[in-house]
C-alpha cells in the first residue's frame, strides 16, 4: 500500500450474513464487481449507512465465510430498492455492492 493510499477498511464481521451468497461478476472491462439485495430493519440500515460513510473513497476488505479468499474493493453507495420481502420484520430492501474487486491475502497491514 502506498503512503498516499488510505488504509483498507474491514467489512464488519457482524455484517457477514448480509454478503453471504454474494456472487462476483466480471464487467465489460473485465473489472470484477458484486452486489446483493437484502432486507433491513431500522437499526441495520443506520449501521450500514454509518459504515458506508466511514468507508467512502476507501477500499473495503471482504472475508466471505463460505470462501477462503478475501476480496478488496470499493463500496458503492447503498441503493434503496423499496419494500422489504418481509415487511413485518424489515423496513425496506437495499442493494449492497462493491466495484473493482481484487483478490487479497487477508492480512491486515
N, C-alpha and C positions, 0 to 999 in steps of 0.2 A: 504494500500500500504506500503510495507516495505521501509525503508530508502535507501536500495541499488537499488531499482527499479526506473527507470526514470519515471517522470510524464507522464500521459496519454496525448496524443496529440488529439485535437479536429479536426474532419473532417470539413473542411471549409464549412460553410452554402452555399456559392456561388457554391459549387460543388455538392450540394444535388441532383440537377437534373440528375447528372451522375449516381447516385446509385438508382434512382427511378426504381422500378421493380426488383431490385437485389434479387435473391432467395437464401435462406440459405439451404445448403445441409449437410448431415452427411457422413463423410468418413468411411472407413473400421474400423478405430479405434474409431469410434463414435465422433471424433472431428468435430465441425461444421466449415464450410467454405462457402464463397460466391464469385461469380465472375459475371462480366457483361462486355460486349463488347460495346464500344461506339466510335462514330466518333468524331474526334477532329480537331480543327483548330490549326495553329501555336502557337498562344498565349496561348490557353488552354493546349496544350501539354507542353509548357515551364512551366506553373504554376503547372501542375501535377507532372512533374519531380522535380521541386523545393520542392514541398510538400513531395514527396516520399523520397527525400534526407533528409529532416528535420525529417521525421517520422521513418527513418530506425532504426531497432532494438528497437523500442518503440511501445507501444500499441496505437491504434487509437480508439477514441470513435465515433461511427456512430449513428446519430439520424435520421433515415429514416422518412420522412414527413408522409408517409402513415401508419406508425407503431408507437404506443406509447412506444414500448420497445426500449431501447437503447442497442447497442451491442458494445463490445470492442474486438478487435483482432489485429493481426499484419498484416500490409500491405505487400503484396508481390511486387516484382519489376514489373513495368509496362512491358507489353509484346506487342510489335508491331505486328499487325496482317495484315499489308499490306494496300491495297487501301480502302478508305472510301466508304461507301454506296452512299454518295452524294459528289463526287469529286469536284463539283463546289463550295462548301462551306467549305469543310474539306480537310485536307492534309493526313489523314490516320485514321486507326481504331486501338484502343488499348484495352487491357484487363485490367480492374481494379479488383483486387482480394484481399481477406483477409483470413487468416487462424487462427485457434484456437479461434474462436468466442465464447464469453461468454455473458450472459445477464449482464446488467449494470443498476445501479439505476439512471442514467442520471444526477448525481450530480457531479460537479467538486470538487475535494478535494484539 
